[in-house]
């Protein structure tokens, strides 16, 4: 799913009233794949009460944007998921988002039941780029790391996959084009799946 613009907007909604300068200069790229609280700390916010307030405001703004239909599937995502399911691959969601928000958006897109399980920010101690989320997914699902593949659109997710010892491909984010894992778009992935 392509929730990046929605997350970026929700961050700005949360930051603007309390920290307008930070909101005006906000760059979402370093926040991708991260738990909101951790991203806020990385922005230099130290007041834990303020972090909690901003986190709650951001989460609420995100859910409202989801309910308004602001999150859509990435181009070719449905085709990739369909092809993987037809090949009887096991599919999991590993996200830096909360379970409540992640389930909400996946339900609204009609793909929640396409996945066997989900690991969210609620399930781990350290968010991406730490490997915790991927390690938990592999362990809880009994997956073989050498037979698992991570599909990511965030540098933090690729770094987390590397740290967990998992192969990964980076998609739909031109800012990752310099990475050896970069596969381009999901259209490239579906073309590869069609050829194999």
GUVOVEX-191279 format. One record per residue: residue in three letters; x, y, z of N, C-alpha, C in turn. Coordinates in steps of 0.2 Angstrom, whole numbers, padded with zeros to 4 digits, always signed. Layout:
# residues N
alaXYZXYZXYZ ...
# end
This chain:
# residues 196
unk+0004-0006+0000+0000+0000+0000+0004+0006+0000 unk+0002+0011-0003+0006+0018-0003+0003+0022+0002 unk+0006+0022+0008+0003+0026+0014+0008+0032+0015 unk+0013+0033+0011+0018+0038+0013+0015+0045+0013 unk+0012+0047+0008+0009+0054+0008+0004+0055+0014 unk+0001+0050+0016-0004+0050+0021+0000+0051+0028 unk+0005+0047+0029+0009+0047+0035+0012+0054+0035 unk+0015+0057+0030+0018+0063+0030+0013+0069+0032 unk+0007+0068+0029+0002+0073+0030+0000+0073+0038 unk+0000+0067+0041-0002+0066+0048+0003+0069+0052 unk+0009+0068+0051+0015+0071+0054+0014+0078+0055 unk+0013+0081+0049+0013+0088+0048+0007+0091+0052 unk+0001+0087+0052-0005+0089+0056-0003+0089+0063 unk+0001+0084+0066+0002+0084+0073+0008+0089+0075 unk+0012+0090+0071+0018+0095+0072+0016+0102+0072 unk+0012+0104+0067+0011+0111+0065+0008+0115+0071 unk+0004+0113+0076+0001+0118+0081+0007+0119+0087 unk+0011+0113+0088+0015+0114+0093+0023+0116+0091 unk+0025+0113+0085+0031+0114+0083+0031+0116+0076 unk+0029+0122+0074+0028+0125+0067+0034+0125+0063 unk+0040+0126+0066+0046+0127+0062+0048+0119+0060 unk+0047+0115+0064+0048+0108+0063+0044+0105+0058 unk+0037+0107+0058+0032+0105+0053+0034+0108+0046 unk+0036+0114+0046+0038+0117+0040+0044+0114+0036 unk+0048+0112+0040+0055+0109+0037+0055+0101+0037 unk+0049+0098+0039+0048+0091+0040+0050+0087+0033 unk+0054+0082+0034+0056+0077+0029+0054+0070+0031 unk+0049+0067+0028+0046+0061+0030+0051+0055+0028 unk+0056+0055+0024+0060+0050+0022+0063+0046+0028 unk+0066+0050+0032+0070+0046+0038+0065+0043+0043 unk+0058+0045+0042+0053+0042+0047+0050+0036+0044 unk+0051+0034+0037+0048+0029+0034+0050+0022+0038 unk+0045+0018+0039+0046+0012+0042+0047+0012+0050 unk+0047+0018+0053+0049+0019+0060+0043+0020+0064 unk+0043+0018+0070+0038+0019+0075+0038+0027+0076 unk+0032+0030+0076+0031+0037+0077+0035+0040+0083 unk+0034+0037+0089+0038+0039+0094+0046+0039+0093 unk+0048+0034+0090+0055+0034+0089+0057+0040+0084 unk+0053+0040+0079+0054+0046+0074+0054+0053+0077 unk+0050+0054+0081+0049+0060+0085+0056+0061+0089 unk+0058+0056+0092+0064+0057+0096+0070+0059+0092 unk+0070+0055+0086+0076+0057+0081+0075+0064+0079 unk+0070+0067+0079+0069+0074+0077+0072+0079+0082 unk+0074+0076+0088+0076+0080+0093+0071+0082+0099 unk+0065+0079+0098+0060+0080+0104+0062+0076+0109 unk+0063+0079+0115+0065+0075+0121+0060+0074+0126 unk+0055+0079+0126+0049+0079+0131+0045+0073+0130 unk+0045+0068+0134+0041+0062+0133+0033+0063+0133 unk+0031+0068+0137+0024+0069+0137+0022+0072+0130 unk+0026+0077+0128+0025+0080+0121+0025+0074+0116 unk+0030+0070+0116+0030+0064+0111+0024+0060+0111 unk+0021+0059+0117+0015+0055+0118+0009+0059+0115 unk+0009+0065+0116+0004+0069+0113+0004+0070+0106 unk+0010+0071+0103+0011+0071+0096+0010+0064+0093 unk+0012+0059+0096+0010+0052+0093+0003+0051+0093 unk-0001+0053+0098-0008+0051+0098-0011+0056+0092 unk-0009+0062+0092-0012+0066+0087-0011+0064+0080 unk-0004+0062+0079-0002+0059+0072-0006+0053+0071 unk-0007+0048+0075-0011+0042+0074-0018+0043+0072 unk-0021+0048+0076-0028+0050+0075-0029+0053+0068 unk-0024+0057+0066-0025+0061+0060-0024+0055+0054 unk-0019+0051+0055-0018+0045+0050-0025+0041+0049 unk-0027+0039+0055-0034+0035+0054-0039+0039+0051 unk-0040+0045+0052-0045+0049+0049-0044+0050+0041 unk-0037+0050+0039-0036+0051+0032-0037+0044+0029 unk-0036+0038+0033-0037+0032+0030-0045+0031+0029 unk-0049+0033+0034-0056+0033+0033-0059+0037+0027 unk-0055+0042+0026-0057+0047+0020-0054+0044+0013 unk-0051+0038+0014-0049+0035+0007-0042+0038+0005 unk-0038+0041+0009-0032+0044+0007-0026+0039+0005 unk-0027+0032+0008-0022+0027+0006-0024+0023+0001 unk-0020+0022-0004-0021+0017-0010-0016+0012-0010 unk-0018+0007-0014-0012+0002-0015-0007+0005-0020 unk-0001+0003-0020+0004+0005-0025+0002+0002-0031 unk+0004+0005-0037+0003+0002-0043+0006-0005-0044 unk+0002-0010-0046+0004-0017-0047+0004-0021-0040 unk+0003-0018-0035+0003-0022-0028-0002-0027-0028 unk-0008-0026-0031-0013-0032-0031-0011-0037-0035 unk-0008-0036-0041-0005-0041-0046+0000-0045-0043 unk+0005-0041-0039+0010-0045-0036+0008-0050-0030 unk+0003-0047-0026+0000-0051-0021-0003-0057-0024 unk-0007-0056-0029-0011-0061-0032-0006-0067-0035 unk-0001-0065-0038+0004-0069-0041+0007-0073-0035 unk+0009-0070-0030+0012-0073-0024+0008-0078-0021 unk+0001-0076-0020-0004-0081-0017-0005-0087-0021 unk-0005-0086-0028-0006-0092-0033-0001-0097-0032 unk+0005-0094-0031+0011-0099-0030+0012-0102-0023 unk+0007-0100-0019+0006-0103-0012+0012-0100-0008 unk+0014-0094-0009+0019-0091-0004+0016-0089+0002 unk+0019-0089+0007+0016-0087+0014+0018-0079+0014 unk+0013-0075+0015+0013-0068+0015+0012-0065+0022 unk+0017-0060+0024+0016-0057+0031+0017-0050+0030 unk+0014-0046+0034+0015-0039+0035+0020-0037+0041 unk+0025-0033+0039+0030-0031+0045+0030-0024+0044 unk+0027-0020+0049+0027-0013+0048+0029-0009+0054 unk+0031-0003+0053+0032+0001+0059+0026+0005+0062 unk+0021+0004+0058+0014+0007+0061+0011+0003+0067 unk+0006+0006+0070+0003+0002+0075-0002-0003+0072 unk-0004-0008+0076-0008-0013+0074-0015-0010+0072 unk-0017-0006+0076-0024-0003+0075-0024+0001+0068 unk-0019+0005+0067-0019+0009+0061-0018+0004+0055 unk-0013+0000+0055-0012-0005+0050-0017-0009+0048 unk-0021-0012+0053-0027-0016+0051-0032-0012+0048 unk-0033-0006+0050-0038-0001+0048-0037+0000+0040 unk-0031+0002+0038-0029+0003+0031-0030-0003+0027 unk-0027-0009+0030-0028-0015+0026-0035-0017+0025 unk-0039-0016+0030-0046-0018+0029-0049-0014+0024 unk-0048-0007+0024-0051-0003+0019-0049-0004+0012 unk-0043-0007+0011-0040-0009+0005-0043-0016+0003 unk-0046-0019+0007-0048-0026+0006-0043-0031+0005 unk-0037-0030+0009-0032-0035+0008-0030-0038+0015 unk-0033-0037+0020-0031-0039+0027-0031-0046+0027 unk-0035-0050+0024-0036-0057+0025-0031-0061+0020 unk-0027-0057+0016-0022-0060+0011-0016-0062+0015 unk-0015-0059+0021-0009-0061+0025-0010-0065+0031 unk-0005-0070+0032-0005-0075+0037-0005-0071+0044 unk-0001-0066+0044+0000-0063+0051+0004-0056+0050 unk+0004-0052+0055+0007-0046+0055+0011-0044+0061 unk+0017-0041+0060+0021-0039+0066+0021-0031+0065 unk+0019-0028+0070+0018-0021+0070+0023-0017+0076 unk+0023-0011+0076+0027-0007+0081+0024-0009+0088 unk+0018-0012+0089+0016-0013+0095+0019-0020+0098 unk+0022-0024+0093+0025-0030+0095+0032-0031+0097 unk+0036-0025+0096+0043-0025+0096+0045-0020+0101 unk+0052-0020+0103+0055-0015+0107+0058-0010+0103 unk+0062-0012+0098+0066-0007+0094+0063-0007+0087 unk+0061-0001+0084+0059-0001+0077+0064-0001+0072 unk+0062-0002+0066+0067-0001+0060+0071+0005+0061 unk+0077+0005+0060+0081+0000+0056+0084-0006+0060 unk+0082-0006+0067+0084-0012+0071+0080-0018+0067 unk+0083-0024+0068+0080-0030+0065+0075-0033+0068 unk+0073-0031+0074+0068-0034+0079+0061-0037+0075 unk+0059-0032+0071+0052-0034+0068+0053-0040+0063 unk+0058-0040+0059+0059-0046+0054+0061-0052+0058 unk+0065-0051+0063+0067-0057+0067+0061-0060+0071 unk+0057-0056+0073+0051-0059+0076+0046-0062+0071 unk+0045-0059+0065+0041-0062+0060+0044-0069+0058 unk+0050-0070+0057+0054-0076+0055+0053-0081+0061 unk+0054-0079+0067+0054-0084+0072+0047-0086+0074 unk+0042-0081+0074+0035-0083+0076+0032-0087+0070 unk+0034-0086+0064+0030-0090+0058+0034-0096+0057 unk+0040-0097+0060+0044-0103+0058+0047-0103+0051 unk+0049-0097+0049+0051-0096+0042+0059-0098+0042 unk+0061-0100+0036+0068-0101+0035+0071-0095+0032 unk+0075-0091+0035+0078-0085+0033+0080-0085+0026 unk+0084-0090+0024+0087-0091+0017+0081-0092+0012 unk+0075-0093+0014+0070-0094+0009+0065-0089+0010 unk+0066-0083+0013+0062-0078+0014+0064-0071+0010 unk+0060-0067+0008+0061-0061+0004+0057-0056+0007 unk+0061-0050+0009+0057-0044+0011+0056-0039+0005 unk+0050-0036+0005+0049-0031+0000+0048-0025+0004 unk+0052-0020+0002+0052-0013+0006+0052-0007+0001 unk+0049-0002+0004+0050+0005+0001+0053+0010+0005 unk+0056+0008+0010+0060+0012+0015+0067+0010+0017 unk+0071+0015+0017+0078+0013+0019+0079+0010+0025 unk+0075+0012+0030+0075+0009+0037+0073+0002+0037 unk+0068+0000+0032+0066-0007+0032+0071-0011+0028 unk+0075-0009+0023+0080-0012+0020+0086-0013+0025 unk+0088-0008+0029+0093-0009+0034+0091-0014+0039 unk+0085-0014+0041+0082-0019+0046+0083-0026+0043 unk+0081-0027+0037+0081-0034+0034+0088-0036+0033 unk+0093-0032+0031+0100-0033+0031+0102-0036+0038 unk+0101-0032+0043+0103-0033+0050+0100-0040+0052 unk+0094-0042+0050+0091-0048+0051+0094-0054+0047 unk+0098-0052+0042+0101-0058+0038+0096-0060+0033 unk+0091-0056+0031+0086-0058+0026+0088-0054+0019 unk+0086-0058+0014+0086-0055+0007+0081-0050+0006 unk+0082-0044+0003+0077-0039+0002+0077-0036-0005 unk+0071-0034-0007+0071-0029-0013+0068-0023-0011 unk+0070-0017-0014+0068-0011-0013+0063-0009-0019 unk+0057-0006-0018+0053-0005-0023+0050+0002-0022 unk+0048+0005-0028+0043+0011-0028+0046+0017-0024 unk+0053+0018-0023+0056+0023-0020+0062+0025-0023 unk+0062+0030-0028+0068+0032-0032+0074+0034-0027 unk+0072+0036-0021+0078+0038-0017+0082+0032-0015 unk+0080+0026-0016+0084+0020-0014+0087+0017-0021 unk+0087+0020-0026+0090+0018-0033+0097+0016-0032 unk+0101+0019-0028+0108+0017-0027+0109+0011-0023 unk+0104+0008-0020+0105+0002-0016+0105-0004-0021 unk+0109-0009-0019+0110-0015-0023+0103-0019-0023 unk+0099-0018-0018+0092-0021-0017+0087-0018-0022 unk+0088-0013-0025+0083-0009-0029+0081-0013-0035 unk+0074-0014-0035+0071-0017-0040+0067-0013-0045 unk+0066-0006-0043+0062-0002-0047+0055-0002-0044 unk+0051-0003-0049+0043-0003-0047+0041-0010-0046 unk+0035-0010-0043+0031-0017-0043+0030-0020-0049 unk+0029-0015-0054+0028-0018-0061+0034-0022-0063 unk+0040-0020-0061+0046-0024-0063+0046-0031-0059 unk+0043-0031-0053+0043-0037-0049+0037-0042-0053 unk+0032-0039-0055+0027-0043-0058+0029-0046-0064 unk+0033-0042-0068+0036-0045-0074+0041-0050-0073 unk+0045-0050-0068+0049-0055-0066+0046-0062-0064 unk+0040-0060-0060+0036-0066-0058+0033-0070-0064 unk+0031-0066-0069+0028-0069-0074+0033-0073-0079 unk+0039-0071-0078+0044-0074-0082+0046-0081-0079 unk+0046-0081-0072+0048-0087-0069+0043-0093-0068 
# end
